[in-house]
Amino acid sequence: MISKGTEGEKRFSYINTKRGETAAPYDKLHVYLLNGVLPYSEERALGPWFVGNWVEENNSFLFFSKPSKDRVMAIVERRPGLEVLEEFAFDYDQWQGESLESIKIAGFLIRPYWYREEKWKGPSEIQEILLDPGVVFGNGLHPTTQDCLRALRWLMGSKDITNVLDLGTGTGILAIASALMGAKEVLAVDINPLCVKTAEKNVRLNGVEDIVRVIEGSAYDFSGVGADLIVANLDYDVISELLKEQKFINKRWYIFSGLMRTPYRKLKVMVEKCGMRVEKEWDHEMTWFTIACKGRCKA
């Protein structure tokens, strides 16, 4: 059976908010695209408005909250092999796809850390997640993130889940949610160093440092780590390769997401061939799909 959530959740159920004493740190984004990769050791020289260094192949995208071309040029001029190719400027909301607001989903109130709630009178069992997404995926608005939260709520509420492995953690939102729902150990993995830094900050914001450990690395390198539950909100190609590894398919539970219609259908066939069983499914407008699977491990 495919679950679609409540109508209120499908409309995203925004909670009234206003800016707290600290204004949003990312009203504008100024981005400098470099030919070449800026070493992370140089980031301290980028000044107080530096947001992050997104590395993609042989390029660095340097994000700032205010114009900082002088800082960038000073580094480029002293490092042969680096070159500024382009620069961009746009609203932070434009980067995120829409305005960030607090959102209630799957028993969580996900709140940008620079906002404060006005007269929140919701159920006392609502759990709050403070989030600084920076320029990383995982702000709580994407359908796959939301359905992963629903899947986590369903699994953590009915199964004995102690250890969680979150592959492709992004901002760390799913790892943090797992910890708040009772997991004793959570390993959050991402191949992108900026995602790792962002997730580490969010783990600290939510006070779950003793439970969640964030590590830089590929999903393949950590696929054999022992866990009761693996959460993989990843590209279909990555998930399908992981399912070929014996060390990956011997866990108790899995949440797979990031799937559009055709990849979702293919993945269902693959998990069944691996000896897993699809227990529950979620979809967003029959476009994005998430599945919870019972693994081969009988423990």
Secondary structure as UniProt FT lines:
FT   STRAND          2..3
FT   HELIX           7..10
FT   TURN            11..12
FT   STRAND          17..19
FT   TURN            25..26
FT   STRAND          28..36
FT   HELIX           40..46
FT   TURN            48..49
FT   STRAND          50..56
FT   TURN            57..58
FT   STRAND          59..64
FT   HELIX           69..78
FT   TURN            80..81
FT   STRAND          83..91
FT   HELIX           92..96
FT   STRAND          103..105
FT   TURN            106..107
FT   STRAND          108..112
FT   TURN            113..114
FT   STRAND          115..117
FT   TURN            124..125
FT   STRAND          127..131
FT   TURN            134..135
FT   HELIX           143..158
FT   STRAND          163..167
FT   TURN            170..171
FT   HELIX           173..180
FT   TURN            181..182
FT   STRAND          185..190
FT   HELIX           193..205
FT   TURN            206..207
FT   TURN            209..211
FT   STRAND          212..216
FT   TURN            219..224
FT   STRAND          229..233
FT   HELIX           236..242
FT   TURN            243..244
FT   TURN            246..250
FT   STRAND          253..259
FT   HELIX           261..273
FT   TURN            274..275
FT   STRAND          277..284
FT   TURN            285..287
FT   STRAND          288..294
//
